[in-house]
Each structure stands twice: as structure tokens, then as C-alpha cells.
């Protein structure tokens, strides 16, 4: 999960990263996959390989990823590549 977080932070801007978090939340809410939500919501700016990687995480790890993304972007003065070593 940490590696995926760092990949998202290194390769996505804020809207893209928060889009991934949104897709994860929608997938959990609707009991679908993140990739299904990606296709359904048409978040075309989000890198598909990161969406697929999210689906390989457990549900709990997906939610942990959402929390870390939210934490990282809670201020406008975030830094890349991420908050986790």
C-alpha cells in the first residue's frame, strides 16, 4: 500500500489523487471494483494502471490509502513524493 501511495503522489496531481480516493469510496459504497467506478464515472485523467493497482488491495488497505491521501492533501502546502517512508 505504501508503494502505491508513493506512486500516486509522485505521478498524480491533487485532483487526480483525490479522484482515486473518490473512486475507492464509491467502489466500497456500491460493492463494486475501483476499475468499475473508474469506467462508470469516466475519470479519464486518472492513470488506469493506478486504478487497477487499487483493486489489488484489500478493502481495509483501500480505506487506509484514502486516509493517507486525504492526510497528505489536507493543506495546500503538501510535498511530493509522500508522507510515508
Secondary structure, DSSP 8 states (H G I E B T S, - for coil): -HHHHHHHHHH--HHHHHHHHHHHHHHHHHTS-HHHHHHHHT-TTS-HHHHHHHHTS-HHHHHHHHHHHHHHTSSTT--TT-S--
